Amino acid sequence: GQTGKLMYVMHNSEYPLSCFALFESGPCLVADANFDILMVKLKGFFQNAKANKIESRGTRYQYCDFLVKVGTVTMGPSARGISVEVEYCPCVIANDCWNLLMEFMQSFMGSHTPGIPSVFSTKHDSIYSPADTMVQYMELFNKIRKQQQVPVAGIR
Amino acid sequence: ELERLSNLVGKPSENHPLHNSGLLSLDPVQDKTPLYSQLLQAYKWSNKLQYHAGLASGLLNQQSLKRSANQMGVSAKRRPKAQPTTLVLPPQYVDDVINRIDRMFPEMSIQLSRPNGTSAMLLVTLGKVLKVIVVMRSLFIDRTIVKGYNENVYTEDGKLDIWSKSNYQVFQKVTDHATTALLHYQLPQMPDVVVRSFMTWLRSYIKLFQAPCQRCGKFLQEGLPPTWRDFRTLEAFHDTCRQ
């Protein structure tokens, strides 16, 4: 048979009516909230992997046209790190405002400012969508899963 | 007897300077029908409004803000000699000018519609950065509203929404700048040159999120990118950085 691929089902409180299903390097499906129920019905085809739910919970801030979400990443009962999400809302082309975003992040994150996310290089000039946010979260959560129990700040 | 009594009742209109409105003040039930106090307030308000309007017109007349070639105050005798006014242009001419400008810049597309009578309404889409709604009066630009590329520019019945502002502060700022620009570019005899200059100025916003400020070198000032474009050189400045 085929080796199983991992599929992630994700929810984002910014888009409460949607459910995102994504493969590691593949397409991302955006469905409505009933998708969860559908997954339960398809239990025969999918195996629920042993890993565990990982979530990031925190506060949402707005500054001018920026949206900043700072959350604690928890896996089960233990806290594994901190996630910071920065979004510049008026711009729809990701690559256009990277420098602007970086300047903003440097103002409060200093040396922790990350490099350009990998999704940006594949997007070129297409419009940014919520699925791209979920891909970035997936990469972050995977990085945190791979690390052992030592809590490290994971910033995206 | 009745006549004697009737002569004793004084004529109210002689004693009351306010005539009929003064009689309202005699109403004893003030809380249910506060007509008199409302009347007084309305009167004071309209007086103040008149006073302020007088002051404003005095200030505004100091600067000549006429953008059209019409000449006011020309005596009725001379008017029939028909100085060509640029306020009355055939719509086909306006359409042609706009179409030519549309073809001038590849990254800018202009859609013209006339939902409300003869004044043209343009929807200008600049790359994937922003959308501008321009309301015109023959070939003069009357108002503009700048919104983000992903914002909705139509009302619920599908018509162009020319009133609601953008949700983003950066585009509200750019709207203010665009209004300044449409007042700045003035040439009463050649309105199509004016429209062309305005569109050229607007096109410089294609790099709204990418260009740093020419004065301070940074991208952000108080959370806003450089939203000002100089009218001559089209360089980007922060609103607080321009001279």
Chai-1 contact restraints between the chains, C-beta under 6 A:
chainA,res_idxA,chainB,res_idxB,connection_type,confidence,min_distance_angstrom,max_distance_angstrom,comment,restraint_id
A,Y63,B,G223,contact,1.0,0.0,6.0,A-B,restraint_1
A,C64,B,Q169,contact,1.0,0.0,6.0,A-B,restraint_2
A,C64,B,G223,contact,1.0,0.0,6.0,A-B,restraint_3
A,D65,B,Y168,contact,1.0,0.0,6.0,A-B,restraint_4
A,D65,B,Q169,contact,1.0,0.0,6.0,A-B,restraint_5
A,D65,B,V170,contact,1.0,0.0,6.0,A-B,restraint_6
A,P90,B,G148,contact,1.0,0.0,6.0,A-B,restraint_7
A,P90,B,Y168,contact,1.0,0.0,6.0,A-B,restraint_8
A,P90,B,V170,contact,1.0,0.0,6.0,A-B,restraint_9
A,C91,B,F209,contact,1.0,0.0,6.0,A-B,restraint_10
A,V92,B,K128,contact,1.0,0.0,6.0,A-B,restraint_11
A,V92,B,Y149,contact,1.0,0.0,6.0,A-B,restraint_12
A,V92,B,N150,contact,1.0,0.0,6.0,A-B,restraint_13
A,I93,B,K128,contact,1.0,0.0,6.0,A-B,restraint_14
A,D96,B,F209,contact,1.0,0.0,6.0,A-B,restraint_15
A,D96,B,Q210,contact,1.0,0.0,6.0,A-B,restraint_16
A,C97,B,F209,contact,1.0,0.0,6.0,A-B,restraint_17
A,N99,B,F219,contact,1.0,0.0,6.0,A-B,restraint_18
A,L100,B,F209,contact,1.0,0.0,6.0,A-B,restraint_19
A,L100,B,F219,contact,1.0,0.0,6.0,A-B,restraint_20
A,L100,B,P225,contact,1.0,0.0,6.0,A-B,restraint_21
A,E103,B,F219,contact,1.0,0.0,6.0,A-B,restraint_22
A,E103,B,L220,contact,1.0,0.0,6.0,A-B,restraint_23
A,F104,B,L220,contact,1.0,0.0,6.0,A-B,restraint_24
